[in-house]
Amino acid sequence: MEFKELLTAFAAKYGIEGLNDVDGVAMLKADDISVELLEDQQTRSVLACAEIGFPPPDADGAFGAMMLQANFLLRGTEGATLCQNPETGAYALVRPFPLALTDVESLGAGIESLVNQTENWRKALVGLRVAEDASSKGLGTDVSHHDMIANGFFHV
């Protein structure tokens, strides 16, 4: 299936109006998360991308460690890759869907998974902000990124 055909069938199945491809890019919104669908002609894939946000400056190292551990065998991302957008500096999740292997149902399930993972990673950023705020006030924190992983917040 080609990119435009897949988008058309996806929009029809899920009742999404206005999911149009403009120069190989389409945008949809799930809850408060925007998912960008990009056609990657080189790999003949659809890339689904959702922005996580920006970690607090002092937590960048801790967040980077969490990202690397979650990317290990894609266990903490359900098949997506955690990365940083070079243009904006925002952290994001990107998940590829090879066109030859992707149908409407698998794209829908993959986008749902991407949205769920994005919500989890946004919660992690909130946790880092709370920890940074507590630390700056001399209160300390009981939760580290290792604790988040060990307690199943991320499945690594």
GIPE-V484547 format. One record per residue. RES is the residue in three letters. PSI is psi in whole degrees, 0 to 359 (NA if undefined). Layout:
RES&PSI  RES&PSI
This chain:
MET&140  GLU&163  PHE&308  LYS&321  GLU&316  LEU&316  LEU&316  THR&314  ALA&321  PHE&312  ALA&319  ALA&315  LYS&319  TYR&7  GLY&39  ILE&118  GLU&144  GLY&16  LEU&83  ASN&146  ASP&124  VAL&109  ASP&42  GLY&17  VAL&135  ALA&150  MET&135  LEU&161  LYS&130  ALA&117  ASP&237  ASP&20  ILE&125  SER&132  VAL&122  GLU&129  LEU&119  LEU&139  GLU&121  ASP&96  GLN&330  GLN&318  THR&1  ARG&54  SER&161  VAL&129  LEU&121  ALA&128  CYS&132  ALA&132  GLU&135  ILE&313  GLY&201  PHE&126  PRO&157  PRO&146  PRO&318  ASP&346  ALA&5  ASP&318  GLY&316  ALA&319  PHE&321  GLY&319  ALA&318  MET&317  MET&313  LEU&319  GLN&321  ALA&327  ASN&340  PHE&115  LEU&19  LEU&25  ARG&331  GLY&14  THR&356  GLU&43  GLY&351  ALA&167  THR&132  LEU&136  CYS&177  GLN&129  ASN&118  PRO&339  GLU&323  THR&339  GLY&356  ALA&148  TYR&147  ALA&165  LEU&134  VAL&131  ARG&126  PRO&147  PHE&100  PRO&128  LEU&325  ALA&338  LEU&1  THR&128  ASP&180  VAL&317  GLU&316  SER&327  LEU&317  GLY&315  ALA&321  GLY&321  ILE&320  GLU&316  SER&317  LEU&318  VAL&316  ASN&316  GLN&322  THR&317  GLU&316  ASN&315  TRP&328  ARG&323  LYS&322  ALA&320  LEU&319  VAL&317  GLY&320  LEU&322  ARG&319  VAL&315  ALA&318  GLU&318  ASP&315  ALA&319  SER&320  SER&338  LYS&5  GLY&17  LEU&341  GLY&181  THR&151  ASP&354  VAL&127  SER&170  HIS&331  HIS&321  ASP&319  MET&319  ILE&313  ALA&328  ASN&11  GLY&8  PHE&320  PHE&139  HIS&88  VAL&NA
